[in-house]
Amino acid sequence: MPSGSRDLKPYLANRQKRIDRALDGFLPKEKTRPSTIHKAMRYSLFAGGKRLRPILCLAAAEACGGSVREALPFACAMECIHTYSLVHDDLPSMDNDDFRRGRPTCHKVFGDGIAVLTGDALLTVAFEILSRAKPTTRYDVATLLREISVAAGSRKLIAGQVADLEAEGKRSDRATLRYIHENKTAAILTTSARLGAMSANADEKRLSAITKFGRALGLAFQVIDDILDVTQTTEKLGKSAGKDVAAQKATYPAIIGLNKSRAEAKRLTRNAHSALVIFGEKADPLHELANYLLEREY
């Protein structure tokens, strides 16, 4: 497995630039009527996020022998879904966060009503963007639509958010916590990687390997997120630190402690690396992304 010693910054910067350019082209311009909603959509989408999910999508496409150009609509659709979920998560009726990515959240700038509609619009435009993606011989339009719909629906992303809300202030066990993380976080990460593989017309063996990678990485990502919430400052994170503890949320440090949480993140990252063996050197960017996420500080 690659050591992760190679500087990943140029790769990330290049991919972020391509994704941002594509998103700018897919979204209505700010002045498009009604301008308020389009300003709010762009405010939330271009708030300086890491673009992890779309980058994973592009890297998975390349690992499976595909191209960045063909994978871009899939990548952009998943970033719109991710951003919609953040806009809604930050609302006073949900996590009630004032900051996201180092600046005021959508509802603090545009009001609660516009923030709800912004999330709705970002979710909807994701399907418009996906409609521009090219189907392949193995994956037709219906298959692609079902893939993204299930990931964003009541059995995955929304299921995780519901379970997260219902677990607040209660004593949760590890099984409940894993269910929340698998659905709230890992499902979208996994689907981002799967769609990249699908854009490359990956066979069943390669799609299965990418799926295992995505699930392990997605869980590791959320475990690390839980750790950072209790070990980093608001300034470092770009969002309110300590919110999970204050809200009595189900998190790995709260249930198994910090040291065991760090060990779990490393174990899951090892599993993610192991899933990529069949791709050889083509998976180097995916390996490096996994190392980068394990070692991140925000």
FENLIN-V79548 format. One line per field, one symbol per residue. ss: DSSP state (~ for helix, > for strand, _ for the rest). burial: I if it has 24 or more other ideal C-beta (glycine too) atoms within 12 Angstrom, else O. A space follows every 10 residues. Layout:
ss: ???
burial: ???
This chain:
ss: ________~~ ~~~~~~~~~~ ~~~~~~____ ____~~~~~~ ~~~~~_____ _~~~~~~~~~ ~~~____~~~ ~~~~~~~~~~ ~~~~~~~~~_ ________>> __>>_~~~~~ _~~~~~~~~~ ~~~~~~~~~~ __________ ~~~~~~~~~~ ~~____~~~~ ~~~~~~~___ ___~~~~~~~ ~~~~~~~~~~ ~~~~~~~~~_ ___~~~~~~~ ~~~~~~~~~~ ~~~~~~~~~~ ~__~~~~___ __~~~~____ _~~~~~_~~~ ~~~~~~~~~~ ~~~~__~~~~ ~~~~~~~~~~ ~~~~____
burial: IOOOOOOIOO IIOOIIOIII OIIOOIIIOO OOOOOIIIII IIIIIIIOII IIIIIIIIII IIIIOIOIOI IIIIIIIIII IIIIIIIIII IOOIIOIOII IOOOIIIIII OOOIIIIIII IIIOIIIOII OOIIOIOOIO OOOIIOIIII IIIOOIIIII IOIIIOIIOO OIOOOIIIII IIIIIIIIII IIIIIIIIII IIOOOIIOII IIIIIIIIII IIIIIIIIII IOOOOOIIII IOIIOOOOII IIIIIOOOOO IIOIIIOIIO IIIOIIOIIO OIIIIIIIII IIIIOIOI
